[in-house]
Amino acid sequence: MIVEYIRYKISESRAQGFEAAYVTAQDSLRASPHCLGFELSRCHDAPEHYILRIQWDSAEGHMQGFRKSAHFPPFLAAIRPYVPDIEEMRHYDVTPVQWTRVTS
């Protein structure tokens, strides 16, 4: 597994449209067998900053599998107006340093 992080800086006036674009784009991510999960977070302290975290089965699964599939064009069409707002887009390897509290 690999994690892709995409950092965006979106003005307040465009935030609602940005989030709506990802509501649409998530259908393409969900449909891809290479996507294992995703989360869009907005910074509490600086609301113009967002981070999209996508878990992929592998970097190849993302770059070759998803990007060359029929799922990618509608994904890109939904988010295209926000591509210039990307500050960083990188793949990260997960380390063994992790923990999640399970609550009931």
C-alpha positions as CSV (number, residue, x, y, z in Angstrom):
1,M,0.0,0.0,0.0
2,I,1.0,3.6,-0.7
3,V,-0.5,6.8,0.5
4,E,-0.9,9.8,-1.8
5,Y,-1.2,13.2,-0.1
6,I,-2.4,16.2,-2.1
7,R,-2.2,19.6,-0.4
8,Y,-4.4,22.4,-1.7
9,K,-4.8,26.1,-0.9
10,I,-8.3,27.1,-1.7
11,S,-9.8,30.6,-1.1
12,E,-12.9,30.8,1.1
13,S,-14.9,32.0,-1.9
14,R,-14.1,28.7,-3.7
15,A,-14.2,26.3,-0.8
16,Q,-17.8,25.2,-1.3
17,G,-17.3,24.5,-5.0
18,F,-14.0,22.6,-4.2
19,E,-15.7,20.3,-1.7
20,A,-18.6,19.8,-4.1
21,A,-16.1,18.8,-6.8
22,Y,-14.7,16.1,-4.6
23,V,-18.2,14.9,-3.8
24,T,-18.5,14.2,-7.5
25,A,-14.9,12.9,-7.9
26,Q,-15.2,10.4,-5.1
27,D,-17.4,8.2,-7.3
28,S,-14.4,7.6,-9.6
29,L,-12.1,6.8,-6.6
30,R,-14.7,4.4,-5.1
31,A,-15.0,2.7,-8.5
32,S,-11.3,2.0,-8.9
33,P,-10.1,-1.3,-7.6
34,H,-6.7,0.4,-6.9
35,C,-8.2,2.9,-4.4
36,L,-8.3,1.5,-0.9
37,G,-9.7,4.6,0.8
38,F,-9.6,8.4,0.9
39,E,-10.2,11.4,3.1
40,L,-10.5,15.1,2.4
41,S,-9.6,17.2,5.4
42,R,-9.8,21.0,5.9
43,C,-7.4,22.7,8.2
44,H,-9.1,23.9,11.4
45,D,-6.5,26.6,12.0
46,A,-6.1,27.8,8.4
47,P,-9.3,26.9,6.6
48,E,-7.9,27.7,3.1
49,H,-5.7,24.6,3.4
50,Y,-7.0,21.1,2.5
51,I,-5.3,17.8,2.4
52,L,-6.6,14.9,0.3
53,R,-5.3,11.5,1.6
54,I,-5.7,8.6,-0.8
55,Q,-4.7,5.0,-0.1
56,W,-3.6,3.1,-3.2
57,D,-2.7,-0.5,-3.6
58,S,0.6,0.6,-5.1
59,A,2.2,3.6,-6.9
60,E,1.7,1.6,-10.1
61,G,-1.9,0.9,-9.3
62,H,-2.4,4.7,-9.0
63,M,-0.3,5.9,-11.9
64,Q,-0.9,3.1,-14.4
65,G,-4.1,1.4,-13.1
66,F,-6.3,4.4,-12.1
67,R,-4.8,7.1,-14.4
68,K,-5.1,4.9,-17.5
69,S,-8.6,3.6,-16.6
70,A,-12.1,4.9,-17.6
71,H,-12.4,6.2,-14.0
72,F,-9.8,8.9,-14.4
73,P,-11.3,11.2,-17.0
74,P,-14.5,11.9,-14.9
75,F,-12.3,12.3,-11.8
76,L,-10.1,14.9,-13.5
77,A,-13.1,16.7,-15.1
78,A,-14.6,17.2,-11.6
79,I,-11.4,18.6,-10.0
80,R,-9.7,20.3,-13.0
81,P,-10.6,23.9,-11.9
82,Y,-8.6,23.2,-8.7
83,V,-5.5,21.6,-10.1
84,P,-3.6,24.9,-10.2
85,D,-4.3,25.2,-6.4
86,I,-2.2,22.1,-5.6
87,E,0.8,22.9,-3.4
88,E,2.1,19.4,-3.2
89,M,1.2,16.0,-4.6
90,R,3.4,13.0,-3.5
91,H,3.3,9.3,-2.7
92,Y,4.4,8.2,0.8
93,D,5.3,4.8,2.1
94,V,3.5,3.9,5.3
95,T,5.9,3.1,8.3
96,P,5.2,0.8,11.2
97,V,4.7,3.8,13.4
98,Q,0.9,4.0,13.6
99,W,-2.0,3.4,15.9
100,T,-5.8,3.9,15.8
101,R,-8.0,4.0,18.9
102,V,-11.1,1.8,18.4
103,T,-14.1,3.2,20.1
104,S,-17.6,1.8,20.4
